[in-house]
């Protein structure tokens, strides 16, 4: 199964580390960063950077309705 959509909950160091390269490879909107509305506002105002490069993320709040991300199993 090919992964089409990805959701990352929280945007700490690991969220940025994994999210930034994924955002470059996946179509726009296929990677969603789940965060509360206050944090989303801060991320949009201040930007999120990985090694000096501004990240382009699509943010969603947990209460927003939408399609779930693809399930993933670690083997």
C-alpha positions in Angstrom: 0.0 0.0 0.0 1.3 3.4 -1.0 1.0 6.1 1.7 -1.0 9.1 0.3 -1.6 11.2 3.4 0.4 11.7 6.6 -0.5 13.4 9.9 2.1 14.5 12.4 0.8 15.3 15.9 2.8 18.1 17.4 5.7 20.0 15.9 8.6 19.5 18.3 12.1 18.7 17.1 11.2 15.3 15.6 8.0 16.7 14.0 10.1 19.3 12.1 12.9 16.8 11.4 10.5 14.3 9.7 7.9 16.7 8.5 10.2 19.0 6.5 11.5 16.4 4.0 8.1 14.9 3.7 6.6 18.3 2.9 9.0 18.5 -0.1 8.1 15.0 -1.4 4.3 14.8 -0.9 1.7 16.8 -2.8 0.5 20.0 -1.1 -2.0 19.2 1.7 -1.0 15.5 1.9 1.1 16.2 5.0 -0.9 17.6 7.9 0.5 19.0 11.1 -2.0 18.6 14.0 -1.8 21.3 16.6 -4.1 23.5 18.7 -5.3 26.8 17.3 -3.0 29.0 19.4 0.1 27.1 18.2 -1.1 27.1 14.6 -1.4 30.9 14.9 2.1 31.2 16.3 3.6 28.9 13.6 1.9 30.9 10.9 3.1 34.3 12.3 6.6 33.3 13.2 7.2 30.5 10.7 8.8 27.1 11.4 12.4 26.5 10.2 14.6 23.5 9.7 18.3 24.2 9.3 17.5 27.8 8.3 15.0 26.8 5.7 11.4 27.9 6.2 9.0 24.9 6.3 5.8 24.9 4.3 3.3 22.9 6.4 -0.5 22.5 6.3 -1.9 22.9 9.8 -5.1 21.4 11.2 -6.7 21.6 14.6 -7.7 18.3 16.3 -11.4 19.3 16.2 -11.4 19.9 12.5 -13.4 17.4 10.5 -11.5 15.7 7.6 -10.4 12.4 6.2 -8.0 10.4 8.3 -4.4 9.9 7.4 -3.4 6.6 6.0 -2.8 3.9 8.6 0.8 2.8 8.9 2.2 -0.4 10.4 5.8 -0.7 11.6 7.2 -4.1 10.8 
